[in-house]
């Protein structure tokens, strides 16, 4: 489903979605299509957010499009003192 359609069906609320189609530009991911899992009430957003894994995330429909910055975790180097 396109994000514009999700915004029309669930105006001004959080939704739990799964990414279907996206593309990267630099350090940002632009999500084009999603599958709506369910709307999320304001009271339960933090609980549901903690349970998100993989391609599932929560987003608010007040946003025109889904754009997220990609954070790269630095590699952990072993200490010179470890054997």
Secondary structure, 3 states (H helix, E strand, C coil): CEHHHHHHHCCCCEEEEEEEEEEEECCEEEEEEEEEEEEECHHHHHHHHHHCCCCEEEEECCCCCEEEECCCCCCCCCCCCCC
